[in-house]
Amino acid sequence: MRARYVEVSKAGAPLEVVTREVPEPAAGEVRVRVEACGVCHSDSLTVAGLLPFITYPRTPGHEIVGRVESVGAGVPQWKPGQRVGVGWYGGHCRRCEPCRRGDLVACQNPLIPGVIYDGGYADYVVAPAEAIAAIPDSLKSVDAAPLLCAGITTFNALRNSGARPPDTVAILGMGGLGHLGVQFAAKMGFNTVAIARGADKEQFAHDLGARHYIDSTTTDVAAALKKLSGARVVLATVTDADAMSAALGGLGYAGEFVIVGVPAKPIQAAVPGMVMQRQSIHGWPSGTAIDSEDTLKFSEITGVLPLTERYPLERAAEAYARMMTGKARFRVVLETGA
């Protein structure tokens, strides 16, 4: 059986639609008929060849939703026909210290779909059984796909922070990650603050559930947060180091600056205040398959959904280019027509 795959033939090469033989799942693996796959900025790691260990040709994509078509030996938990997804966590090595301690998402040799093995810009994907997450029937595939990366990253970072309702939580940025972070924070019961550039985004922030809005182009972000008694958590979804540095001073007592966006240069922090108020800066990676299920269930219950732009699989190169411009509102999703 042959099917469509969108592949990068070598680092920096254009995305091309090709047909290939569809592999059979080996022991411990599941083959999924893809219905939708999100296009994430992290896909540039594969397309641009930013990691030295990627082998080519490679099919990108790690926000995958579809149905189980077949399973390999030793996979009793998944059956053909089930709606499932695969996110950034695509399996773990079982050997490194984080794996041995049960912190699977911090695996030092992670099996990332679209990076280590072929991802979801395709009609089919084969993934380890432990990477598979169940998808609630009420969630459309095009909505569920971004929740497997942007969704789980923001949801998991917030619920694993020290914040408890009704603490003040600020979401720095309202892009692909941030527009979901604002929704999650509001639905979790936090006093939610959205921070973005421009007065034109204020109404949108309130529509997403934010109680407060800070325009970073006209307002001292740190001072504005201090007027709200300081943030228990600032979730930094942007990739602008200067914007992060400007918001750090807005933390309150025991505040956490949680980074999920990856800036190209270092951020700057005023250390004395952080020491005296027991503040911290740390990153958050994503989550495992069961964390994906929790994210999807929470979204189903509360109505948190991404705003998406949709493209057919054949226009994957155009979809990827649109995502890379930063102008998409807010997540780009490929649909296979399955």
N, C-alpha and C positions, 0 to 999 in steps of 0.2 A: 504494500500500500504506500502510495506517495502522497505528499501533502506540501503545503506552502510553508516556507520558513523565510523570515527576513534576516539576512545575515550580513556581518561585516567580514569581508574576506581577509583583511589585515588591518593593523592599527592605522586609523585615519582614513580608511577607505569608505566610500559611500555605502549607505544601506541599500541592499538589493533583495528583491523577492526571487527566491529560487524554489525549486521543488526537490524534495529528498525522500528517501525511504523513511518511513516512520518506524522508529525502533520499538522493539518489544521490551516491556519492563522486566528487569532482572529481579532476583530475589530481594525482597525488601523495598521494591519500588512500585510506583503507581503511574500509570499513563492517564493524562487528563486531556480531554478534547476542549481546547481553549475557546471561550466565548468572548472574553474581553481581557485586555492587558493594558495597564496604565503605562504611560511614558514618563519616566522620572529623570530628573537631572543626573542622578547617579548612573544612569545608562551611559553617560558620557565617558565613564571609566572604561567601558568596553569599546565604544565607538572611536574614541580618541586614543585608546591604548595607553591609559594613564597608569596601569598596573603592570609590572614586568612579567607576571606569571600567567597572564591570560593567553590561552592558545586559540588560534584562528584556523578556519572560520568559526565565528561565534554568533549566536542569536541572542540579542539582548532581551531584557524584560523580567521584572521581579514583582509585578502587581497583577497576578494571574488568577482569573476566575474561569471555571468551566465545570465539566462533569467527568467523573471517573469513567473511563472506558474499559480499562483492564488493569489487573494487579498481578504482581509477581508472587512467587512463593513466599510464604511466611508473612502475609499481610492480611490478618483476619478482620481488621477494624474498618476497612474500606471496601465498598461494593460498587460494581458498575451502576451508573445512573445517579449516584450521589453528587450534589452540588458542592464543590470544594474550591479552595484557593491556595495559592502559594505566595508568600511574601519574600522580603529580603532574607529572612532566615530560611535557608534551603537545606538544612542539615548541619551536622557537626562532626568533628573528627573523633570524639570519644577518648582522645589521648592527652590533650593539653590540660594544664591545671584548671582553667575555668570549667572545662567539661567534667573533669573528675570531681569538682566541687558542685556540679549541678547548674552552673551558670552558663547554659548552653548558648545563649545569644552572644556571649563574650568569647566564644570559641576562637582560638588563635589561628585556626586553619578552617575558616568557615566555608561551607558549601553554598555559595551564593548563586541562585539562578540568574542566567544572563551574564555571569562572570566566570564561574568555575565550570558550569555546565549550561547547555542551551536553555534559554528562557522563553518567555511567553509571546514574543513577536512571531507567532506561528499558529498553525492549526492544532498542534499537539505539543505537549511538554511531558517529559518523564522526570519524576522527582522522587527522592527518598520518602518513604511513608511517614517518617516523623515530621516532615515539613508540611504535611497536608492539614489544612484547616477546614472545618465544616462551614458552609455558607447558609445563613437563614433564607428560607424560601421567599420571604417578603422583600428581600433586598435585590434590586436589579443588578445584573452583572456589571454594567457600566458604572454603577454607584459603588458597588462593593470593591472593585479593583483598587482604586486609590486608597481605600481604607486599610489595605494590606501593607501599605508603606507609610504614606503621610499620616494616615489615620492612627495606626498602631503606634507610630513614633510619638505623636503628640499625646495621645490618650495614655499610653504606658508611662511616659515621662511625668505626666501630671499625677497619675494615681500612685506612683511610687515615690513622689516627693513628700516632704514633710508637711505640706499644706493640708488643712482640713477646713471644710465649710464652716463659717463664712469668711475665711481668710481672703486677703486681697492677692489675686494672681494676675500678673500682667503678661500679655502675649505680645512679644516684640516682632512685628511684621504681620501682614495680612495676605500673604501670597498662598502658594499651594499648600504649605504646612500650616501657616498662621490662620487661614480662614477656617480650618478644622479645629485648631487649637482654641480659638475663641469660642466656637460652639461647644466643644467638650468642657471647657472651664465653666461656661455658663450653666450647662446642664448638670455639672457636678455640684453646683451650688456655691461656687466661689464668687466673691465680689470681683467681677472680671473687668480688666482694663485692656483695651486694645491700643497698641502703639503703631502708628504708620505715618507715612509721609503724605501730607496734604489734607486740607479741610474737606475735600470732596469725598473722602472715605468715611467720614464720621457717621453718616446715616447708615451706610452699609454695615459698619461695626455694630451699631445698635440693633440693626436687623438680625445680625448673627447672634445677638444675646449679650453684647458687652454693655455694662452699666456706665462705664467711663471711656472716653476716647482722648488720646493725646496725639496732637499733630507735632511730629518731631521736627518739622521745618520751621515752626514758629514758637515752640515751647521747649524749655529746659526739661527734658524727660525725667531726670533724676529728681529735680525739685518738685515736679508735678506729682511724682509717686510719693515723695516725702510728705506732701500735703494730705495724702491719703493714709498717713501713718506708716508708709513704707510697704513694699511688697513682700509677702511671705515667699513667693516664687516669681521670678521672671523667666519665662520660657522663651529663649532666643531662637526664633525660626529663620532669621535672616542670615545672609552670608557676608554682611558688612561689618567688619571688625570695629570700625569707628562708631557705628550705631550701637553695637554691643557695649563698647567702652562707655558711651554716653549714658547708658541705662543702668550700669552697675551701681552707681551711687544711689539708686532708688530703692535698694533693698532695705527692708526693715530688720528688726531683731531676728537673729537666726535665719535670715533670708537665704534663699538658694537661687543662684543664677544657673539655670539648666540650659545647656547648649545642645540643640539638635541640628541647627544649621552649621555649616563648616566654612569659616572665613579663610581667605587666602593669606592673611597676615595675622600676627599676634594681637590679642586684645590687651588693653591696659587697665589696671586696677589700682585704686588707692588702698594700700594694704592696711594702714593703721585702723581705719574704721571697720574693716572686715574682721580684724583680730578682736577688737574691743566688743563688737556685736555678734561674734561667733557666726559670721557669714561664710558662705562657701560658693565655689564655682566648680561645676562638674558637667560632664557630658552624659548623654543617654543614647544608646544605639538603636534599639527597635524593640523586638520581642520575639518569642517563639510562636509556634503554631497555636498553642492554647491561648497565648496572649492575643493573637489575631482573632480567635473565636470570641474572646471576651470583648474585644473592640467592636466586632460586628454585632454581637448581642446588644451591647450598650447603644450602638447606633440605631439598631432596630427598635429598641424600646423608647429612645428619646427623640428620634428623628434627625440625628446628626448625619448630614449627607454632604458630599463634595459637590462643588460646581464644576462641570466638566465641558470640554470640547471634544467631540467624537469624530473619529476618522476610520474609514475601512482599512483593513490590513494592507491592501495594495498601496495605500498612501502613507505608509509608515515613515518614509524619508521626510515627507512634508510635515507629518505630525511631530517628528523629532525636531525638525528645524523650528517649528512653531514653539515648542516647549523651550528650546534653547534661547529664543529671543527674550524670554521672560515676560511676554505680553499675553500669554494664555490666561484665561479666566475660568478656572484656576488650575485644573488638572486636565491633561490631555489623555484620552483613552482610545486605544485601537479596538475595533470590533471585527470579529472574523466572519460574522454572518451565520454562525452555527445555530 
